[in-house]
Amino acid sequence: MQFRALVALTLCSTFLSGCETFRSYENELTQTSLHLQSGNVDAAIALLESNNSGENKDLLYYLEKGELLRNKGDLQGSLEAWAQADRQIFEWEESVRSDPAKHLANIGSLLVNDRVRRYEGYDYEKVMLTTQMAVNHLALGDFEAARVEIKKTHEREALIAELRDKEYLKREEEAEQQGITAEMKDLQGYPVETLNAPEVLALKNSYQSAFSHYLSGFVYEALGERGLAAPGYRKAVELRPDTPLLEQALLDLDKPLSRGSDESDVLLVVQSGLAPARDSVRIPLPIPTPDGLIITPLSFPVIKSDTSSISLQSLSLNGEVLPLTELNSTEAMSRRALRDDMPGIILRTSVRAATRTIAQKQLNEVNPLAGLAVGLASAITEGADERTWRTLPDSTQIVRLRLKKGEHQLQLGATQLRLNVERDYQVVPLRLLGSQIFTSGNSVTPLNTESLQNVAQATSL
């Protein structure tokens, strides 16, 4: 049965290889990102649209479009695109809740190349989607709408945690049944050290972000719900221990509110760079077959760091230099996600290779041309899945301070901006990419003509 299924799959894949199923997603997004880095957001959006001309848009299309529109300053358009992405993730959540066994069976399908699987998003992408949606709402001053996204984030994290525990047990059972003993350390030539880096191992999992939980604390505090703010700050401290800014937020909750009517609690959110890319590398791996072990070159995903931007260590406000505190690294989360997924990837890739080898040998004995077709199809379809949300910011840093309401002078690198503070609690998002600074909403505007060369400014209000 496996033999016939593989033959059908590989022969079909020969014809599919020319269509978008096997397109190079990374090449497409590299070009899109180059337009973004030059400040030409419209060209980036146009390229995204041309690469997704079909009627049925997938999750990645809506994720990327939402971030591009956000950089353009179209916050409402961004939220609409992200709502479509969130709807697809919600459907995934409902399928997991209603029939977890079926979902686990799909995950454990060993003969299907990861590249042709429906893209459901990595766990950290699912969580960062609602976090970014909350940031958009906060830029518009809508704390109640942000609260809705934060609640959704917490529910999503709980579902992911439950599902991953079940997946781990199923993967162990599958590996034992298939006789697959290969581990990540057996991938000779694979950059294992990048997945075992201290910043990766320091993460409790791939999807919980100190920034997401700090933001929830800030929103609940702004809404007067200090009892709900405390768990958010506490979780952020747990995820990023020994971070004074986080610890201070918890301490301040126990103090009486001392802010004057002419003052504001301002949270500056500085997001920079792009999420890392995924590439494919071929590694020789021993595969068990009825004729004994064979050494087969197989493709595995690797993480490629983004080098488009340099994260700033500080900013200047009214002439005072203020340090930035990093609360989220998408690259570290991406590497942790891959590290956690590698046992399953090794299992699926190994079983596929063994089944393919047996099928090709059997075909060669009865029909050499059919065996050749399977071999060619296998060569075409062999490759790691390189899809990932590429326009998602890499680093998220913050500064929290109390300011008088009114205008203030803000400087990031060589770029000077005017910050307008109006509300009791205010969130001001800024995006750095290459030499560009993207702003949205009307809290920040360029201060002088010269800075316009480095600032892409648009408002949706």
Secondary structure, 3 states (H helix, E strand, C coil): CHHHHHHHHHHHHHHHCCCHHHCCHHHHHHHHHHHHHCCCHHHHHHHHHHCCCCCCCCHHHHHHHHHHHHHHCCHHHHHHHHHHHHHHHHHHHHHHHHCHHHHHHHHCCCCCCHHHCCCCCCHHHHHHHHHHHHHHHHHCCCHHHHHHHHHHHHHHHHHHHHHHHHHHHHHHHHHHHHCCCCCHHHCCCCCHHHHCCHHHHCCCCCCCCHHHHHHHHHHHHHCCCHHHHHHHHHHHHHHCCCCHHHHHHHHHHCCCCCCCCCEEEEEEEEEECCCCEEEEEEEEEEEEECCEEEEEEEEEEEEECCCCCCCCCEEEECCEEEECEEEEEHHHHHHHHHHHHHHHHHHHHHHHHHHHHHHHHHHHHHCHHHHHHHHHHHHHHCCCCCCCCCCCCCEEEEEEEEEECEEEEEEECCEEEEEEECCCEEEEEEEEECCEEEECCCCEEECCCHHHHCEEECCCC
